[in-house]
Amino acid sequence: MSLYDRLGGSAAVDAAVDLFYRRVLADDRVNHFFDDVDMDGQIAKQKGFLTMVFGGPNSYTGRSMRDGHKHLVTRGLNDNHVDIIITHLGDTLRELGVADSDIAAVAGIAEGARADVLNR
């Protein structure tokens, strides 16, 4: 069974992304990176991206992690910010009742994207 299925499929990813962005936008340490972002579009892209990386249907059509975050790196995005985002993701999944082993799997996926997100 894929991580996508273990998490609960489309409805679970939708709920997680919505809750995740509420957390992120309430956090003054990282919310400024979203000041000029169309959040409806961002949420839709994130749902498609997470569905794909969790092993669900692949409908993601967004940019690569490097291209999508390059402008944020020039605005100061760094390891500390990535840590905050990964923590918010884990806290979101925990609040939704996701098993610790699946939260760890999600954190591993997010950690695996760190170098691309930070354009290293």
C-alpha positions as CSV (number, residue, x, y, z in Angstrom):
1,M,0.0,0.0,0.0
2,S,1.4,3.4,-0.9
3,L,2.0,6.2,1.6
4,Y,-0.8,8.1,-0.3
5,D,-3.2,5.3,0.5
6,R,-2.1,4.8,4.1
7,L,-2.6,8.6,4.7
8,G,-6.2,8.3,3.4
9,G,-6.0,9.3,-0.3
10,S,-7.2,12.5,-1.9
11,A,-9.4,13.6,1.0
12,A,-6.6,13.3,3.5
13,V,-4.1,15.1,1.3
14,D,-6.6,17.9,0.8
15,A,-7.3,18.2,4.5
16,A,-3.5,18.1,5.4
17,V,-2.6,20.8,2.8
18,D,-5.3,23.1,3.9
19,L,-4.4,22.8,7.6
20,F,-0.7,23.0,6.8
21,Y,-1.0,26.3,5.0
22,R,-3.1,27.7,7.9
23,R,-0.2,26.9,10.2
24,V,2.4,28.3,7.8
25,L,0.6,31.5,7.2
26,A,0.1,32.1,10.9
27,D,3.9,31.7,11.5
28,D,5.8,35.0,11.3
29,R,9.0,33.1,10.8
30,V,8.0,31.9,7.3
31,N,4.7,33.5,6.3
32,H,6.5,36.4,4.5
33,F,7.7,34.0,1.8
34,F,4.0,33.8,0.8
35,D,3.2,37.5,0.7
36,D,2.9,37.7,-3.1
37,V,1.6,34.2,-3.7
38,D,-1.8,33.2,-5.1
39,M,-2.6,30.9,-2.2
40,D,-5.5,29.1,-4.0
41,G,-3.0,28.2,-6.8
42,Q,-0.3,27.3,-4.4
43,I,-2.6,25.0,-2.4
44,A,-3.8,23.3,-5.6
45,K,-0.1,22.8,-6.8
46,Q,0.9,21.5,-3.3
47,K,-2.0,19.0,-3.3
48,G,-0.9,17.7,-6.7
49,F,2.7,17.5,-5.7
50,L,2.2,15.7,-2.4
51,T,-0.2,13.3,-4.1
52,M,2.5,12.4,-6.6
53,V,5.4,12.1,-4.1
54,F,3.2,10.0,-1.7
55,G,2.6,7.5,-4.5
56,G,-0.9,8.6,-5.6
57,P,-2.0,9.6,-9.1
58,N,0.5,11.9,-10.8
59,S,-1.3,15.1,-11.9
60,Y,1.5,17.5,-10.8
61,T,2.4,20.1,-13.5
62,G,4.3,22.6,-11.5
63,R,7.9,23.6,-11.7
64,S,10.8,21.6,-10.3
65,M,11.7,22.2,-6.6
66,R,14.8,24.1,-7.7
67,D,13.0,26.4,-10.1
68,G,10.0,26.9,-7.8
69,H,12.1,28.0,-4.8
70,K,15.0,29.8,-6.5
71,H,13.4,33.2,-5.9
72,L,12.8,32.4,-2.3
73,V,16.5,31.5,-1.7
74,T,17.4,35.0,-3.0
75,R,14.9,36.3,-0.4
76,G,16.7,34.5,2.4
77,L,15.2,31.0,2.5
78,N,17.5,28.8,4.5
79,D,17.8,25.6,6.4
80,N,16.1,27.1,9.4
81,H,13.0,27.9,7.3
82,V,13.0,24.4,5.8
83,D,13.1,22.9,9.4
84,I,10.1,25.1,10.3
85,I,8.1,23.9,7.3
86,I,9.0,20.3,8.0
87,T,7.9,20.7,11.6
88,H,4.6,22.3,10.5
89,L,4.0,19.4,8.1
90,G,4.6,16.8,10.9
91,D,2.4,18.7,13.4
92,T,-0.3,18.9,10.8
93,L,-0.2,15.1,10.1
94,R,-0.1,14.4,13.9
95,E,-3.2,16.6,14.4
96,L,-4.9,14.6,11.7
97,G,-4.1,11.3,13.5
98,V,-1.5,10.0,11.0
99,A,0.7,7.2,12.4
100,D,4.2,8.2,13.6
101,S,5.8,5.8,11.0
102,D,4.0,7.6,8.2
103,I,4.9,11.0,9.6
104,A,8.5,9.9,9.6
105,A,8.1,8.7,5.9
106,V,6.7,12.2,5.0
107,A,9.6,13.9,6.9
108,G,12.1,11.8,5.0
109,I,10.5,12.8,1.6
110,A,10.6,16.5,2.7
111,E,14.2,16.1,3.9
112,G,15.2,14.6,0.6
113,A,14.0,17.7,-1.2
114,R,16.0,20.1,1.0
115,A,19.0,20.5,-1.3
116,D,16.7,21.2,-4.3
117,V,14.5,23.6,-2.4
118,L,17.6,25.5,-1.2
119,N,19.2,25.3,-4.7
120,R,22.4,23.6,-3.5
